[in-house]
Amino acid sequence: MSCGKKIHRRLQNRCHNPRASLDLDVDSPDKVPDILRNAADDFYEAELELSAAWQDDSAGRPWRIIAQVLEEAVKKIDNRLYMYYYGAKKKR
């Protein structure tokens, strides 16, 4: 296998397997949003790497979509936890 093919395969494997860790075994519910934020960041990074490797802006779109869903979940969880702990909606 040529050097170029090895590099392409390594990039492809790395981009198809984001390093996102979604281990939700936490001791407190208020740590969940941070885990989801970190996972979303990893998915955004995977999107950029895949788009760059394939030189196609749409190549990483599925990872971006997943990251956006995670960010929406983080907002909802943050708001619900704030309401639970403080009894009011979070001021923006």
C-alpha positions, 0 to 999 in steps of 0.5 A: 500500500502506498504512503498516500493510501495509508494516510487516506485510510487513517484519516478516513478511519479517524473521521468515521469514528469520532472520539466522542465519549458518551459515558453517562455514568456520572454521580450528579445529573448536572455533569451530563450537559458537560459530557454532551457538550464535549461529545458535540465538540468531538463530532464538530471536529470529526466533521471538519476533518472529514470535509478536509480529507475528502475536500467536500463540504458536505462529507461531514454533514451527518456529524454536524447534524448529530452535534447540533442535536446534542447541543439542543439536548444540552440546552433543554437539560440545562433549563430543566435542571435550573428549573428543578434546582431554582424553581424558575426559568433561566434568564438569558 
